[in-house]
Amino acid sequence: MQTNIGKKAAGEKAAGYIKPGMTVGLGTGSTAYYTILRIGELVREGLDIKAVATSAQSEELAREQGIPLVDFDQVDGIDIDIDGADEADAQLQLIKGGGGALLREKIIAAASKEMVVVIDEQKLVKHLGKFPLPVEVATFAWELTFRQLVAMGAHPVLRMKDNQRFLTDNGNYILDCHYQKIHNAAALQAQLNNVPGVVENGLFLHYATRLVIGAADGSVREITHPYPAKTSF
């Protein structure tokens, strides 16, 4: 794949927050890809960690890089989760799910003490919503869920891949909802989660603790948010 300088810079910078002995959440996407590559280098240099992956794709890449993966029944907590985003604002509110792994990503984010989000500068926005909001829905009677979202003004579109309905790693469909501009993310999240058939939505609010932003010239800047310290399960 062609190297994106901003994504690579952000992804590699975030790997520097990992300390020996940590349990690490491995995100999914084009920027988290560079983080996983860098973690693999650090492991081969002697870094002692264990990791859990947010998708089958990231799990496969981690195995290729020699990163030790553990089953969830062996995890007491996750020290740091490093993941990407499709959009992020200065308040560290995110839209995720462009790769289809939003449910697993949110489970890992919620269980992590810290969530570091890696993006290139083009994904930092003033207002969320230009990127379609992914909503994962059960396949059973999905048409009814679709109609409810239409009635709510979500403008949903069933995600397709290779002329087939896209299936998540959990066997669900994704409806990409087109809002253009989300004015109240918390209210929208509650509204979506109240629809029967909706499994999860791609709004990640109050999960991220640090945003690492890579620029086209290879420079990196960060935004942190003074949320209360997160506690894992």
Buried (B, 14 or more C-beta within 10 A) or exposed (E): EEEBBBBBBBBBBBBEBBEEEBBBBBBBBBBBBBBBBBBBEBBEEEBEBBBBBBBEBBBEBBEEBEBEBEEEEEBEEBBBBBBBBBBBBEBBBBBBBBBBBBBBBBBBBBBBBBBBBBBBBBBBBEBBBBBBBBBBBBEEEBEEBBEBBEEBEBBBEBBEEEEEEBBBBBEBBBBBBBBEEBEEBEEBBEBBEEBEBBBBBBBBBBBBBBBBBBBEEEEBEEBEEEEEEBEBE
